[in-house]
Amino acid sequence: MDDLPDTVKKCLDILDENLEILSNIEFDLNDEKNDELIPDMKLHHLYDMTEDVAESEKIKHAEFKLIRRQSED
């Protein structure tokens, strides 16, 4: 029973070490979903989609930075 706190600490350390990798995998999987194009789109739809993707990337980047800061605390 005395080993439990040490084991939990080791698990948390491993998670902290791999948090960035896990976050990148999650972002990559979500990016694959966002990469689908619809044929015969109008120009204004493409423009709107470009703005949406740029905004989404900014949000993802901010979320990643927040997660990293929280894991450092």
N, C-alpha and C positions, 0 to 999 in steps of 0.2 A: 504494500500500500504506500510505502514511503517513496517508491519510484514513480508514482503517478504524476506529481507535479513536474518532475524532470522530463517525463515522457511527453506531457502536454506542452512544456516549453520547447522541446525538440520539434514537436509537430508544428507549433506556431512559427518557429524559426525556419523550418522547411517551407511552410506556406509563404512567409515573408520573402524568402529567397526566390520563390517561383511566381510571385504575384504578377510581376511584369510580363512574364511569359504567358501566364494564363489569360491576362487581360488582352495581350496581343492576339492570342488564338481566338478569343471571343470576338474581337474587333474584325479579324480576318473573316470569320464565319459570317458575321453580319454584313460585311462588305460584299461577299459573294452574292448574298440575297439582293443587295442594292445595285448590282452590276447588270441586272437584266434590262434589256432594251426592248421597247415595243416597236415593231416595224411601222413605217409610214406615219411617224409622229410629225406634227406640225412644228414649225420653228419656235413658236411661242411656248409650246409644251417642253421642248428641249431646253429653252432658256429657263423656264420655271424649275425644271428638273435639276439643272446645273446649280441654281441658287439653293435648292433644297439639299443637294449633296454637300455643297460648301458649308451650309449652316449645320448640317448633321455632323460633318467632320470637326467643326469647331466645338460642338457639344461633346463629341466623343473624346476629343483632346482634353477638354476641361474636366470631364469625368475621370479620365485616366490620371491626370495630375492630382485630382482630389484623392483618388484611391491611393496613389503613391504617398501623398502627404500623410494620410491617415495611417498607412502601414508603418511609416517612419516614427510616429508618435508612440 
